[in-house]
């Protein structure tokens, strides 16, 4: 009996089943079975039996023993098991049969009312949890006559074909997570001990240098010693006082020259930094190999990552400008998130974000993944950026692709880059969360349309200076807080110098309960030459929805504030407040031209986006099917990125 199993009910059921099989096979008499049960149950079973209060005769009845064991089972909740079943996903190394068996074992605890209901739930979980998108699409196209056996057989058949294709592909070219080039075994002597050995097998590890006193290298190969007899012109050099900024750089020579971009990185040679304990800081270096016959080695960097609000760590990554995404090997995930592993050492359901993204190597082979994790990352003095790492069961280091390398300022590009994208199906946009992951910059901050707005006044317009207003005392803290927030966001700026126009301040309550600061430019509006632009009505646009089946609604974030004012127009919006005078540098609420100007910008944006309609700050994306809808939604987000439109995060 496995008393350490957290699922006590399952462990006892299996133990009872094994005992009954043994009794049947050996034809054990009933009066002798109790002794075998207690012997096989171990010390914990004996301890429990001493607390039952049964007589010697009662203990000889196996039924009494099993009943008492059942009483020791913790209270089971079938709803918890149903919720856990919903999270089941097929692991990368898990076969279809193993996954289905795991689901069947769990569904027995869910207390479904009938076999039909249980089988239907299993079919749904197979569709949701199977790791093959092609099979998911096939199963979803089936009608209600689909049986559990048919679904299982379809998955097994597809798995068998995929396995055979992977074997055939591996015969021609092995799959590697490294998207730039295949890994070449290093045949050079180690720079720490002078011996050729496998990675992380250096005999100098954990030994102290007799020259400098530092760890993990020998005196003969010390790079800090001035009397290093082993050093030569071609040996790796490291220092802080040299004219090149103090860095450690290694190159391979004798190979044909290949052109490459200049990039500024914090580099580490893998062979010289095999150990996490050997923390060596390297200065930024500039690789410039034009006209040189040398070939640079692989480039590594140590990133700072946030695991929680209070816990930070270091992550060593390989900078791979040929990769379009980031990779984290499973072994690193295990070190970072040991509490997120199941009993087999794989990520627990829910510990990673399940993506339908396919990882494709340069030879076209698909790289299996366990999902992804997002980590705030920082390098040097760069800003914190959230990077997504896909978890794969592969050898080699963590990989930081070109997009992440440029965001973290590990690489700067000094020439146009010609890329050849891998043809793959676009990722379906399943929900708002997925859309925000694909376009995070379209849901942050305030938008910024191109160009500055100039407000034209009528001839002979007479400036008006409104006196300060009185405001309810209980609202003053909210008004001051909102003004500070607007100033911090770059919407308003304080005014110290005299201005011809001074307007009053107005406010209104938002649906969320907060305060919206508005301009009350009643005198200014009388003097503005209005640029009329028609806002469409629902009756005029609803006919365009004909045939559409899928819809998504978004609304622009602080839409008016996306329009910048020029200096002269900004001074016209000067207003009094409890905190002094301010002026808007973005288009404010209250001007009689605000709606016309903003609607004109929105119409220009939506004219480039098929399958979209908009009235003021509300935008609807529609399509006849999922592909058309997602295509239109992607086009809107790309145009919004180009034109400076930002959407509300909580749509």
N, C-alpha and C positions, 0 to 999 in steps of 0.2 A: 504494500500500500504506500502510495506517494503522498505523505502528509504535507509536504512542502508545496504541493500544487495549490495555487490560490483558488482554483475552481474545485472546491471540496466535493460538490455534488457529482461532477463528472468523474473525479478520481474514485469516489466510492462506488459509483455505478460500474466503472471498468473493473475495479477490484472484485466486486461481487460476481461479475460475469466471468472473470478469470477463475475464481474459486469454483464456481459451478461447473465450468468446463473440466477443471482438474478432478473434481469429485466424480463426474460422469465417466471420464476416461479411466480413472483408477477404481471405479465402483466402490467409493468410500461409503461406509455405512453412516446413517444419519447421526447416531450417537457418538461417532468419532469426528464428525466434521467440525465441531466447535473448537477442538484443540488446534486443528490446522488453521482455522480462521484467525485465532489469536496469535499463533506463531507467525503467520504471514503478515499480520497487521503491525507487528513490531512493538516497540516500547510504548509508542503513543497509543496504540490500540489497547494495550494492557492497562495503561493509565486511565483511559476512558472507562474501561469495564469496571474498574474499582470504584467508580463514582455512580454506577447505575443502581446499586442496592438490590440486585437480583440474587436469588438463592443459587446454590450450586446446581440444583436440578433445573432451574430456569435457564442458567447459562449454557446448559447442554442442548438447548433447542436453538438451532440456527436462525429460526424466524425471529426469536426474541433479540438475538444479536444484531441482525440486520435492521430491525426496527429501531434499536437504540442508536446504531450508527447513523441512521437516517435523521434521528432527532438532533444529532450534532451538526448537521448541515446548516449553514447560514441561510437566512431567509432569502429566497430567490425572488427577483422581480422581472417578470417576462418583458415588461416595457423597456427596461434597460437593455436586455438582450436584443430586442428589436432595433433599438437605436444603435447599438454596437454593430448589428448586422448591416445597417445602412452604410457604415463606414468601411466595410470590407472592400479591399481592392487587391487585385492580383499582383503579387510581387514580381519583380523582374526575373528572379530565378525560380519562381513557382510555376509548376505545370498547371494546365487546365484542370486535370484530374485532382490535383492537390487543392486547388482553389475551390472547386465545386464540393469536394469532401469537407473542407473547412466551413463552407456555407451551410452544408447539410447538417453538420454537427451543431452549429449555432442555432439553426432554425428549429431544432428539436426542443430548444429551451424557450421558444417564443410563444408557445401555446396557441397556435392557430387552430381555428375551430374545425377544420377539415383537411384532408389530404389535398384536396383541390386548391384550397387557399394557400397551403404550405408550398405546393409546387409552383403556383403562380408567383408567389413572393420570391422563390428561388430563381425563376426565370428573370424577374425584374433585377435581382441582384447580380446575376450573371451579366446581363446587359450593361449594368452600371459599373461593374467592377472589372470586366475583362480588359486586358491591356491592349487589345487589337481593335483600333477604330473601324477597320473594314468589317470585322465581325459584328461590331455594334450596329453599324448601318444596316447590315443584312438582317439582323434579328429584329430591328425596329420596323423593317418593311413587312415582316410576317404578320398575319392576321391572328385572331384569337384562337385559331386551331393549333397554334404552336404548342408542342408538348415539351416537358423538361428534358426528355431523352433526345428529342430533335435538336434542342438548343445546345445540349451538352455535346452531341455528336458533331454539330457544325463547328463548335469551338475546337474540338479535338482535331478535326480534319484540317482546319486552317493552321493550327499549331504545328501539325506534322509537316505541312507544306513549307511553312516559314523556317522550320528547323532544317529541312533539306536544302532550301535556298541559301541559308547562312553557311552551311557546310560547303556548298558549291562555290559561294563567294569567297570563303576563306582559303580555298585552294588557289585562287588567282591572286588575291591580295588581302593581307590581314587588316582587320578593322582597327583603327587607332583613334583615340579621342583627340590626339594632337592633330589639328586641322591644317597645320602648316607643312609639316614633313614627318616622315616616320622617324622614330627614335633610333639613333645610331649608337651602338655600344662604344663606350669610351675605352680606348686601348692605351691612353696615356698613363704615365705614372702619376700616382696621387701626389698632390702638392703638399700634403701633410706628413706623409711617411716615405714617399719615394717608391712605393710598391704598387704594382698593378693588382687591383682587387675589385670585387663587386661593390656596388653602391652600399653605403652604410656598414661596411665591413672593415673599416680602417683600424689597424692595430694601434694607431696613435690615439684613438678615442679614449677619453677619460685619463690621459696621461699628461703630465705637466712638462712644459718646455724648460730645458735647462738654461736657456739663454734669457728669455723674457719673463718666464714664470707663468705664462698664460697656458690655457688648457687646449687639448685636442691636436697638438702637433709636436714634432720632435725638433731638437735643437738644430740638427743638420739642415732642416728645411724651414727654419724660423724666418719669417719675412720682416720681423722687427729688429733682428740682430744686425749690427753693422759689420760683424765679422763673419757673415754667412759665406762659407766657402763654397756652398753648393749653388749659390745664385749665379746667374749669367744674364746676358743681355736679353735673352728670350724668356727668362723666368718671369713669373707673375710678380708685379711690383705693387706694393701698397704703402701708402704714407699719407700724412696730413700736410706736409710742408712743401710738396712739389708744386711746380708751376701749373700743373693740369688740374689742380683742385683736390688732389688726394683721392685716388680711387684705385680699385683693384680690377684690372682688365686682363682677360685672357683671350687669345685668338688662335685659331688654327691656320697654319700656313701650308702652302704647297697644293692648294685646291683652286680650281678655276674661279675667277672673280664673278660675282653676281651683283647687279645693281640693287640697291634697297633704299628705302626712305631714311632720312635723318630722323632720329627720335631721341628724346631726352628722357632717360629713365634712371631709376635707382636700381643698379644691376647687381645680381649675385650669381656667381658661377656655381652650378649645382654640385659639382665635385668638390668644391672648396667649402661648401656650407651644408654638409650632409647632416649636421646635428643641430637640433633646435637649441641645445644649450650653448652652442658657439655663436653668440649674438655679435655680429660684426656689422658696423654701420658703414655704408658706402656712400660716397658723394655722387651727385648727378653727373653723368658722363654723356658726351656727345659722340655718337657713332657716326663717323663720316668716312666711308670707305671708297669714295670715288677715286679712281686711279690707283687703288691698292690691290694687291693680290691676296690680302688676308681675308679670312672668313670669320665672322664673329660667332661666339658661342651662344647658347640659349640665354635668355634674359629673365631674371627673376626679381621680384620685389616683395617686401613685407608690408601688407596692408593692416591698418588698424580697423577692427570690426567691433560693432556693438552687439553683444549677445542679450543685453537687457539695459535698463536705464542706469544701472550701477556697475555692470560687469562688461569689461572690454577685453579684447584678446588680439593676438597677432595671427595673420593668415598669410603664409608664403604662397605666392601665385607665380605661375609662368606667364609672361606677357606674350600673347600670341595674336599678332595683328592679322592673321589669316582666319581667325575664328570669329564668327558672328555672335556667339553667346559665351556664357561662362559655365565652367564645369567644376564640380566638387566631387572628388572620389569618395566612395562610401566609407573608406577607412578614416578620412578626415571628419566626415559627418559623425561617425561614431565617437571620435574624441571630443568634438564640440558639444554634441547632444547625447550623452550616454543615457540620460533618462528617457529619451524618445525612442529607444530601441525595444523590439520585442524579444522574446526568448531566443530567437534564432539570430539576433544581431542585425535585423533589418528595421527600417523606419516603421514605427507604429502607424496604423491608419489615422489620418488627421494630422500627423506630425509634419508632413510636407504638403505643398499645394499641388494637386493633381492637374497636370496640363495635358492638353491634347496636341501639344507641339511635338513634332518629330525631330529628333536629332539625327542628322545625316552626315556621314563622313565624306571625304573627298572622293572616295571610290563608289559612292552611292549607297553604301550599306547603312542600315538603320542602327543607331546606338540605343539600346534599351536604357530606360531611366526609372527612378523611383519617385519622380516628382521634383519639385524645386523648393528652395528656401530663399527668402529675401533678407539681406543683411545690409545695414548701414555701413558703408566703407569709406575710408579716408586714407589718403597717402600724403605724407609730408604736410605741407601747408594748404593742401587743397580743401575744398568744402566737403562736407559729408554728402555722399550720394548713396541711394538705395540700389543695390545690385542684386540681380536674381541669378542664383547658381543652380544648375540642374545636377541632381545626384545620380551618379553612374557607378556601377561596380567595375571600375577599371583601374589599371595600374597607372603610375605616373603622377605628376603633381596636379594641384588645382590650376585651372586655366582661366585667365582673364582675357576675353576677346577684345577686338578693336573698339567697339562702342564703349565698353567699360574703361579701357585703357585711356581713351581720349577724355572721357568725363573726369577721371581721376588725375588727369594731367601727367600720366606716365609716358604718354607718347604725344608728340606734336607733329603734325603733317605739314610739310613744306612744299608739296607738289600735288597736282591733281592725281587722284587715285582712281584707277579703272578696276572695277570689280565685276566678277561674273557670278551672279546669284545662283544658288542651287534651286532648281525648280521643285517646289513643294506646295502642297495645298495650303492656303492661308488658314490660320487658326480661327475656328468659329468663335464668334463673340457670344458667349452663352449668357452673360448677365452684365450688369453695370460694373461689378467688381473687375471682371475681365477687361472691360473697356478702359477702366482707369489704370489697370496694369499696363496696357498697351500704349496708352497716351497719358502718362501721369502729368506731363507739363500742361495739359489742357484742362486740368482741374485744380490748378494752383495759382494763387496770386490774383492779380487784376489784369484784364486784357489790355492790349495796346494796338489800336488800329494805325495804319500808315498815315503819315501826314498830320499837320496841325490845323485845327479849325480856326477860321477868322470870323468873328461876329461883326457884321456890317450894321452901322447905325444909320438911321434916317438923317437927312439934312436938317440942320438947325436943332438937333436934339439937345435938350437942356439937362445937364447932369443933376442928379438929386442925391442928397446925403440924408439917409434915414437916421433918426435918433435911436439910441440903444433901447431895446425892449426889456421889460421885466419878465422873468420866468419863474414858475412855481419853485419854491425852495426845495421841495422833495424831488424835483426832477433834475436839479443842478448836477448832482454827481453823475447821473447817466449821460447828460449832455456833455459834460467835460470829458468823460471817458470815451465817448464816441468821437469827439473832436480830436483827442489824442490818437485814437486809432486811425482816423482819416489822415492825420498829419504823418504818422508813421508809415502809412501805406502810400504816401506820395500823392494824395488826392487834393490836399489843401496845404498852403504854406502861410506862415505868419506875415503880416504886413506892418511895417514900421513907418514908411514914408507916406506923405499925404496922397490921396487919390480923389479923382473927380466924382466917382460913383461909390456910394456905400449903401448896401442893401441890408435888409433885415433877415434874420434867421427864423426859419420855421422847422417844425418837426412833426413826425407822425409815427404811429405805432405800426411795427411790422406784425405779420401774422404769427411770427415766433415770439412776440412779446418785447423785442428790442426796439430801440429808437432809430428812426431814419432821419438824418439831418438833410433838410432841403433849403433851397434858397427861396426867399420871398421877394422876387424882383418885379413887383407890380409896376413901378415907374420905369425900370429898364426895359421891360417887355413892350411898353408903349413906343419905345424909341428904336427897337430892333427891326430891321428889314427881314422878314421871315422868308425862308426858302421852303416853299410848300412841297411836300412829298406825300403821296397818297399811301395810307396804310390799308392793306387788303382786309376784307371782312371774311368771316367763316363761309358765308354763302357763296363768295366768289372763288374759294379754293377747294371746298370739300369735294367737288366733282372730280378732282385729280386723284382722289383716293380710290377710284374705281378699279376693281381687280386686286387691290392690295390686301394682303392677309396678315402681314407682320408690321408692327409699328413700334417706334421708340420715341420717347419725348425727352428733350433736353431744354434747359433754359440758360440763357447767358448770365454769367456772373457779373453783377454790377455793370450792366450793359452800357449805361451812359458814360460811366467812368472810363470805358475803353477809348473814348475820343479825347485826344489831347487838345488843349487850347494854346494858341500862340500868346506871346507876352502881353500884347495890347488887349486882347479879348479877356485874358485872365484877370487883368486889373479891373475890368468892368464888373466882375463878379465879387468884388470885395464886400465883406459883410461884417456886421457887429456880432459879437457873441459874449457870453459871460467871461470868456478867457481872453478877450481882446479882439483885434481885427485879423481876419484871414481872407485869403482869396483862393478860388478854385483853380487848379491847373489841369483838371479834367472836367468834362462836361457835366454840369450839375443838374439835379432835378429842379424843376420850376421854371426854366427858361422856355419861352414859347417855341423855340426852334429845336429843343432837345429831341423830341419825338421824331421830327422830320429828319434830322441829321442821323440819328441812330438807325431808323428804319432804312434810310438810303444805304448805309454801310451794310446792314444785314442783307438787303436785297442783292447787293453786289457780291457778297459771299455766297449766298444760296444759289445765285445764277450759275455758279460753277459746280454745283452739287446736284446731280440728278436724284430724283426720289426724295426731295426735301421740300418742306414748306415752313414758313415762319411768319408770325405776327408779333411785332415788337421783340421781346426777348425770348419768346417761346418758339422752339423749333421741333418739328416732327419729321422723323425719317421713316420711310415706308418701303415695302417691297412685296412682290408677288410670292416670293419664297425666301428661304433662309439665305441662300447665296446672294440673291439680289439685294436683300435688306442689308446684309453685312457689307457688301460691296459699296452700297450707298453710304453707309455709316462710316466706313473707312475713308471714303472720299471727303465726307464732311470734316472729319477730324484732321485730315491732311491739309485741306484748304484753311481750316480754322488755325492751324499751326502757322501757315504761311501768312495769313491775314491778321493774326494777333487776337483771335477770339478765344475766350476762356468760358467754360461752363461751370455751373454749380455742381458741387460734389454730391449733394443730397438731392437727386432728382427723383 
